[in-house]
């Protein structure tokens, strides 16, 4: 059952082939059996999940269900869940129980889903490998000696291993798409503001975006229907009418122009480049037209990102001071000691590193030289995309430069780790929608192809992804033993 689509599971639930409680219990048993290997869950909410499933069965009995009623999903532990620990993968929030639900959680509850638990992640979403969690590293189900990617590594690992039908994730510089590529699943980052950030613990507010991780593009579309929309609690939320992202999934690709960034392909291992080109050729067979495009300032994007994101994180994480909530050091001597030791003991090394960088670039002597310059590069990157979209409807390229790397292989070299986001970061700077879908394998590890669309064009991305998945089976492959 863990490899079925949401539509297939919904049909079985509505025909009473099995109940929502039975379906939820099935996934809870898989979590119990396989999570010790993967460490993808921080908290398993068994009672909560079974209660939600029982409620779903009542709706199904009354013929009052929708397509998501009774579907078991999980949430990245960055989203507040009322009465349940929300840790952000950090010692700082290990004792924090959220007093309210994030908007994305509330909407998925209203849609009838059953929450299986909270998923492991890099601390405060800072990382590209899910090795920065207070609760230990997450393993990639395709190879337990490799990382699942980050920061939504717990979400990617759980979905790939069949420990949830789908999961929420957050994407600040590629944290949905990069782990989706490493774990061979589908991950979509919507347009900035398309999905409310209310109740999502902030890392870098102008870059953070909530999204979906699933096996199928079709599943992602159903879930995006549930979570997208304007929210009065989020001042950056985009206003607009409801849009059914499933309505155009089967549209023809005859009039679609797919842009290929040739300079990206030149930076890849030849085997990875071959996978990307093969995916492009598959879309061409479906009727799409391939055109060459360039994004001339993309090389500077990673540098700009690692100025802007730490700057915003240093401001956002100032609230964790040991006074109001979260970790507090023992027996502080005075207020200064309380601040210093609570933060020193509560934050991990990567978070401290980024706070220090952010504070530095925002200081009066370096603000113009670093932060303002990074924002100027951000505008150039955004302009590059708008120029590219005059030639193409969708931009295709690699999600990551390589397949998943070995655990602990890049922890000593931060720059090497940061460069694993080189193809995903520009999209966040521009606020565009993008997704990664499985496109092949290199040395038995998954490779994802990256699709980028213009503002609010998630439906077109999902259409391209779904049509690709109709003629390929990469998304149907499952890790051995799971």
Secondary structure, DSSP 8 states (H G I E B T S, - for coil): -TTS-HHHHHHHHHTTSS-HHHHHHHHHHHHHHHHHHH--EEEE-HHHHHHHHHHHHHHHHTT---TTTT-EEEEETTB-BTTBB--TTSGGGTT-B-SS--HHHHHHHHTT-EEEEEE--SGGG--SSS---TT----BTTBTTB---SSSHHHHHHHHTTSSSEEEEEESSSTTHHHHHHHT-EEEE--TTSB--TTB--SSTTT-EEEEEES-HHHHHHHHHHHBS--TT-TT--------TTTTTT---TT-EEEEEHHHHTTS-HHHHHHHHHHHHHHHHTT-EEEEE--TTGGGHHHHHHHHHHHHHHHHGGG-SSSSSS---SS-SSHHHHHHHHHHHHS-HHHHHHHHHHHHHHSTTTIIIIIIHHHHHHHHHHHHHHHHTTT-SEEEEESSSSS--BTTSSTT-HHHHHGGGTTTHHHHHHT--EEEEEEEEETTEEEEEEEEESTT-HHHHHHHHHHHHHH--GGG---TT-
